[in-house]
């Protein structure tokens, strides 16, 4: 099955059933996951998903799948409601530089040190800030806190932390750094979802040295892109006979989520925005221009996270972080990645 074109993605979203899913006010962050062998589109509300693993070898299509998800989320959700913090060490060749115009992206970490610093910032600055706001309102879930906001009270946006090339990071880390990195990832998976902090992990394999099976079992949404059937059987805890598909083409996926197919592993093929990074950049640029008109006070601030700053605080808007009046340390603006 070939990749689904951007025209077909548009057709998916405008189809009667899918359009109804996107219009349903109960679905806060609806996205298209893919199409099955019968051509039926599968959707999910990512506000109900606490973390995601998208595994796949290089050029399998996992980054393109995540970009498609990011585009749908960014097109439908204000930067005041949705943010991304991206971690990917590819020496300036990251696939995620195409999102550089999005005002939703609060920072990008491209080195081992900055990756660790970004997760430390989440643990030591952003998570406590959210806990304090929610405790003051006697709330334990960020959705409940936002639902009861009055006037100009501070809103808590959903923050997705995207982490690509985890194995590459870990292989170059000292033992103490690797242990801290592992603990921080586990904290993101197990402790922060109620704060509106979620994680998208993009390893080569679902079960690996950084996310062992004991931790990966906590991730409710797993996707194997062009993966070996043996890995799917092991990671998804199924029998080979439960998944009679060969994931031989880029974009072929095994998907497991309690919200899809009754929790049984399902074959899907990933749609993508376009057939080139340049076109993807244009699409993200168009989304950014739309938000610049709808919310001109929100500006792009994509830049390199600097480990030289305390806890690697990502670049943020000068006066406030997502409307915060908190006195937490904020990093000054840094040059945007070109």
Buried (B, 14 or more C-beta within 10 A) or exposed (E): BEBBBBEBBEBBBEBEEBEEBBEEEEBBBBBBBBBBEEEEBBBBBBBBBBBBBBBBBEEBBBBBBBBBBBBBBBBBBBBBBBBBBBBBBEEEEBBBBBBBBBBBBBBBBBBBBBBBBBBBBBBBBBBBBBBEBBEEBEBEEBBEBBEEEEEEBBBBBBBBBBBBBBEBBBEEBEEEBBEBBBEBBBBBBEEBBBBBBBBBBBBBBBBBEBBEEEBBBEBBBBBBBBBEBEBBBBBBEBEEEEBEBEBEEBBBBBBBBEBBBEEBBBBBBBBBBBEEBEBBBBBBBEBBEEBBEEEEEBBBBBBBBBBEBBBBBBBBBEEEBBBBEBEBEBBEEBEBBE
